[in-house]
Amino acid sequence: MTNIVLSPEAEKDLARIGDYVAVQQKSPRTALNIIRKIKARIKELEDFPLVGTPLSAVVAIDTDYRFLGCGSYLAFYRYADKTVLIDRILHGRQNYIAVMLGDMIEECEDDF
């Protein structure tokens, strides 16, 4: 079976998502449901770790990252040695390419 590990940043992302929905949208129950759905979707990676779309399918940069749709959110992860490392959990409307690959994009631009 595959191990799933959430990075400290992914843990913070989950907390921010919950806080935003609970406080800003004044819906603690919805916040709990969203977090549960995200965690349930991530848990599916235990059985199917390669189900996520390779990030390189949407951006022309070679990377090991994959992403998994979790409702309105995307879980970005890498898989190696029977371990899924969830690096970030970001809203699908966010500029996730810049968040995930910002340093790599800057390096590519410097080459031109």
Beta strands, then each sheet from edge to edge (+ up, - down):
strand 1: 3-6
strand 2: 53-54
strand 3: 66-70
strand 4: 73-80
strand 5: 83-91
sheet 1: 1+ 5+ 4- 3+ 2-
end
